[in-house]
Structure formats: C-alpha cells, structure tokens
C-alpha cells in the first residue's frame, strides 16, 4: 500500500451514480493528487458538481468506491462523514454567504460551529483568513454591501477557516468581471501552494482554469473524455473534447436534451 502522502487525497474507483434510470456517472475512475489543482470541466449536466457532492457525502454512489485519504466515503456513518467534512472546504456558486451575518461572522461561522476556540482566538483566525483574500478591511460590511467578486473571496476565506486539506470550488468564476475573475483564479493557485492544499475546481472558464490547473479532467456522457495536463487535453483528438475546448456549437454534445421525437410530442404525422 502506498504511504498516506504518496496516495491521492481523493480517488474514484469504478463509481456509478444516477437518479433513477438516469445515469450521471458511469463506471468513472479518477485520482486527485495531493497538493495539486485539479479542474473538472465539460458541458453542463456532465456530472461535475455531482462529483463534489459525492466527495462531500451529500450523495452516495450506487456502485464503486469514493476514497478520501484512503477511506471510502460511501461506507461512512454520520460521525465519520462529519469528521471527514471538517477536513474539506467548499466554495459554493456565488458564495452562498449568510445574508443576515456580517463579513466577520460569515467567516467565523465554521469556527464557532466546529471548535471550542475562545473569541479572541477566533478573531485572530478570521482576520488572518480575510487578510489572505485581501478583505480584512471589509470585516464589518454586510453581504449586501459587497460586490460579487468580494463575496466570492469572503466565501473562500470561510472555506479555509478550519485549515482544510481539500478545497472544492463550484464555478468560482461565474458572473465575475475580467479583473475579479483573474484575481480569483490567482488566489486559488496562490492559496493552494501557500497552504499546501489540494484543490478541485469545477469551471467552464477555459482560459483561467487551464492557467492554474495541474490536471484537467473532461467529463462527458457520464464518463471521462480526457484527462491530463492542460496541454495534453488541448492536444486531444477526441471530437467531444475538441468541441468543448474550441467552443464549437456543433459536435457530439447536442443542443437538445434527449426526449420523445417531435412527432410523438406534437402528433405530427411522418410523411
């Protein structure tokens, strides 16, 4: 068996998950190496956010294994799952800040929920996390008083409040202006390296994501279409990967969601 530092922090082994008869992930196997930034990319509905939910234990796979630091999340009881989650940080789409708490209390929330630290120590930790994202001076503002880019950075400070080993980002660049987008991307890379984190980034933004990722995984049709460094993925000859990388409207990924034929739905007789 590999040592704890040599083995991947997260590993999917022949994992299958779906809703009823609709399969989202079909026999997927992938590894997330420690200390690296792994990007999960692909067309909408390809299962990227589902992977994050499976890692966090919000969903359970029907078959296969999902290992976090060598332990199978699919077999964890509630106490084990909560212990694993305390080692993870999550940046939700658009931040998901608590609207009735100020910036300071938003970041302090996980510390108050999961630790018995004193108020002075919590204060110091919160200010250090806010300082890491450049927003120590915004600690007394309410979420309604900050921009979208600032909200995302505050949410990131909250995600790292407990010094997690793994940070998961669900569309961290969505809705950001070019300056905020670039700032967010470099912040993800810088924090990953400075804090020794392992990061998983779900994103559709090719340029910024390829610029910070060590590994890119393209998910499509329930499977892995391509996996490797950004340059290796760009060189892929798979038509589906090329459609995504080149932003082509026509290709293996169809515009219409699978469903009954036009004739069936509208009663049009075929000639």
Secondary structure as UniProt FT lines:
FT   TURN            4..6
FT   STRAND          10..19
FT   TURN            20..21
FT   STRAND          22..32
FT   TURN            34..35
FT   STRAND          37..41
FT   TURN            44..45
FT   HELIX           48..56
FT   STRAND          63..68
FT   TURN            69..70
FT   STRAND          71..72
FT   HELIX           73..75
FT   HELIX           78..85
FT   TURN            86..87
FT   STRAND          88..91
FT   TURN            93..94
FT   TURN            99..100
FT   HELIX           103..114
FT   HELIX           119..132
FT   TURN            133..134
FT   HELIX           136..138
FT   TURN            139..140
FT   HELIX           143..145
FT   HELIX           148..159
FT   TURN            160..162
FT   STRAND          166..170
FT   TURN            172..175
FT   HELIX           178..195
FT   STRAND          198..202
FT   HELIX           206..212
FT   STRAND          215..220
FT   TURN            221..222
FT   STRAND          223..228
FT   HELIX           230..234
FT   HELIX           239..245
FT   TURN            246..247
FT   HELIX           262..266
//
